[in-house]
């Protein structure tokens, strides 16, 4: 709509270590950054969407007093099902797959750590007032607790953002209320409203990340075994009379 880029979680992945370090600072300071520090992260972007920036919307409002907030909403039940299928799926937060993703992909400069959105979201929300006591407990969070978290978050946004700067938006409402709120002309008639990052798409993308993790792990393992084997052969050769 604005014709300029929007800051998204994928921006962190593409930025690799450099971008990741910025958000570690944000997390460490709980979002209480100066305007210059936030500008350093968001320079060149006209808006933010998704994690990690959405977690700190309240801090961003103080730095950008003319900013508007679009709160997308849905049925809490469908959100709980979706997040347990994606971000909170057991294979993503516990077990060998999760450990491999954290330790291997953190070393890849093109990706950035895949746990960043979970780190910010889960530790700031799930562990703040609810019942998960450690990372291994994330998959055990009940649907009822997730729905409570969802409702609490929405209420916090409503209580925090001045009414004239807040739009509670359902994607099925389409372009009209969104463009009206942003004082923008709607796209040409018939332009479909974008639908990306659906649960199935997320699972597919994460499967590719896991495949990359295992490929890197196996390659490193083969490299280490090869080097050790060559050293052993060299040692035996040197010890032979």
C-alpha positions in Angstrom: 0.0 0.0 0.0 2.8 2.4 0.9 5.1 1.3 -1.9 7.9 0.9 0.7 9.2 -2.1 2.6 7.7 -3.4 5.9 9.8 -4.8 8.7 9.0 -8.5 9.2 10.4 -11.6 10.9 12.0 -12.6 7.6 13.9 -9.3 7.7 15.7 -10.7 10.8 16.5 -14.0 9.0 17.9 -12.2 6.0 19.9 -9.8 8.2 21.7 -12.7 9.9 23.9 -12.0 12.9 23.9 -8.3 12.5 20.1 -8.1 12.8 19.9 -10.7 15.4 22.3 -8.8 17.7 20.0 -5.7 17.5 17.0 -7.7 18.8 19.1 -9.3 21.5 19.7 -5.7 22.7 16.0 -4.9 22.4 15.2 -8.0 24.5 17.8 -7.2 27.1 16.5 -3.7 27.5 12.8 -4.8 27.3 12.3 -2.5 24.3 13.4 0.7 26.2 15.6 1.9 23.5 16.2 5.5 22.4 14.7 6.9 19.2 18.2 6.6 17.6 18.5 3.0 18.5 15.0 2.1 17.2 15.8 4.1 14.0 18.9 2.1 13.6 16.8 -1.1 13.5 13.9 0.3 11.4 15.6 2.7 9.1 14.2 2.4 5.6 11.0 0.7 6.7 7.6 2.4 6.7 5.9 -0.1 9.0 6.4 -3.2 11.1 4.4 -6.4 11.1 4.7 -9.7 13.0 7.4 -10.6 15.5 9.7 -9.5 16.9 8.7 -5.8 16.5 5.0 -6.4 17.4 6.0 -7.6 20.9 7.2 -4.1 21.6 4.4 -2.0 20.0 3.9 -0.1 23.3 7.6 1.0 23.3 7.4 1.9 19.7 4.4 4.1 20.3 6.4 6.2 22.6 9.2 6.7 20.1 6.8 7.2 17.1 3.9 9.3 18.5 2.1 9.5 15.2 2.2 5.8 14.5 -1.0 3.8 14.0 -1.6 0.3 15.2 -3.5 -2.4 13.3 -4.6 -5.2 15.6 -5.5 -8.2 13.6 -7.9 -10.5 15.3 -9.5 -13.9 14.9 -11.3 -16.5 16.9 -9.1 -17.5 19.9 -9.8 -21.2 19.2 -8.4 -21.1 15.7 -5.3 -19.1 16.9 -4.6 -21.7 19.6 -4.8 -24.5 17.1 -2.6 -22.7 14.6 0.1 -21.8 17.1 0.3 -25.4 18.4 0.7 -26.6 14.9 3.4 -24.1 14.1 5.4 -22.1 16.6 4.6 -24.4 19.6 4.8 -27.7 17.7 6.8 -30.1 19.8 9.3 -30.8 17.0 10.1 -27.1 16.9 10.6 -26.4 20.6 12.0 -29.7 22.1 13.9 -32.8 21.0 16.8 -33.2 18.6 15.3 -31.2 15.8 14.9 -28.1 18.0 18.4 -28.5 19.4 19.9 -28.9 16.0 18.1 -25.9 14.6 19.2 -23.7 17.6 22.9 -24.7 17.5 23.5 -25.3 13.8 21.5 -22.6 12.2 22.7 -20.0 14.7 26.1 -20.4 12.9 24.8 -19.7 9.4 25.2 -16.0 8.4 22.3 -16.1 5.9 19.6 -17.3 8.2 19.8 -15.8 11.7 18.6 -18.0 14.6 15.2 -19.6 13.9 14.2 -19.5 17.5 14.1 -15.7 17.7 10.4 -15.2 17.3 9.7 -18.0 19.8 12.3 -16.5 22.2 10.6 -13.1 22.3 7.0 -14.3 22.1 7.1 -17.2 24.4 9.3 -15.7 27.1 7.6 -12.4 27.1 4.0 -13.7 27.0 3.8 -17.4 27.9 6.2 -17.3 30.7 5.1 -13.9 32.0 1.8 -14.8 33.7 1.0 -18.3 32.8 2.0 -21.9 33.3 5.0 -22.9 31.3 8.1 -23.0 33.5 10.8 -23.9 31.0 11.3 -24.3 27.3 10.5 -28.0 27.4 7.0 -27.1 28.9 5.9 -25.0 25.8 4.2 -27.9 24.0 2.3 -28.7 27.2 0.5 -25.4 27.3 -3.2 -26.1 27.2 -5.5 -24.6 24.5 -7.4 -22.9 27.3 -4.3 -21.1 28.5 -3.4 -20.1 25.0 -6.8 -18.6 24.4 -6.5 -16.7 27.7 -3.1 -15.4 26.5 -4.7 -14.3 23.2 -7.5 -12.4 24.9 -5.2 -10.8 27.5 -2.9 -9.6 24.7 -5.7 -8.1 22.7 -7.1 -6.4 25.8 -3.6 -5.0 26.6 -3.4 -3.5 23.1 -6.8 -2.0 23.3 -6.0 -0.5 26.7 -2.7 0.8 25.6 -3.3 2.4 22.2 -5.4 5.6 21.9 -8.7 4.7 20.1 -8.1 7.1 17.3 -4.8 5.3 16.5 -6.1 1.8 16.7 -7.9 -0.4 14.1 -9.2 -3.8 15.2 -9.1 -5.6 11.9 -10.2 -9.0 10.5 -8.5 -10.0 7.3 -11.9 -11.1 5.9 -13.0 -7.4 6.0 -10.6 -6.7 3.1 -9.1 -3.5 1.9 -11.7 -0.9 2.7 -11.4 -0.5 6.5 -7.6 -0.8 6.4 -7.1 1.8 3.7 -9.6 4.1 5.3 -7.8 3.9 8.6 -4.4 4.5 7.0 -5.8 7.3 4.8 -4.7 5.5 1.6 -6.3 4.8 -1.7 -7.4 1.1 -1.9 -5.9 -1.0 -4.7 -7.6 -1.4 -8.0 -11.0 -3.2 -7.8 -10.5 -7.0 -7.9 -7.1 -6.9 -6.3 -7.0 -10.0 -3.9 -6.2 -9.4 -0.3 -2.8 -11.1 0.4 -2.7 -14.3 2.4 0.7 -15.5 3.4 2.4 -17.4 6.2 -0.6 -19.7 6.7 -0.1 -22.7 9.0 0.6 -25.1 6.2 3.1 -22.7 4.6 4.9 -22.2 7.9 5.2 -25.9 8.4 6.6 -26.3 4.9 9.1 -23.5 5.4 10.3 -24.8 8.7 10.7 -28.3 7.2 13.1 -26.8 4.7 15.0 -25.1 7.6 15.2 -28.4 9.4 16.5 -30.1 6.2 19.2 -27.4 6.0 20.1 -28.0 9.6 20.6 -31.7 9.1 22.5 -31.2 5.9 24.9 -28.8 7.6 25.2 -31.1 10.6 26.0 -34.2 8.4 28.5 -32.1 6.3 30.3 -31.0 9.5 30.3 -34.5 10.9 31.8 -35.9 7.7 34.4 -33.2 7.7 35.5 -33.9 11.3 35.6 -37.6 10.7 37.7 -37.1 7.6 40.2 -34.9 9.4 40.5 -37.2 12.3 41.0 -40.2 10.0 43.7 -38.4 8.1 45.4 -37.5 11.4 45.3 -41.1 12.6 46.7 -42.3 9.3 49.5 -39.7 9.5 50.2 -40.7 13.1 50.5 -44.4 12.2 52.7 -43.6 9.3 55.0 -41.5 11.5 55.2 -44.3 14.1 56.1 -47.0 11.6 59.8 -48.0 11.5 
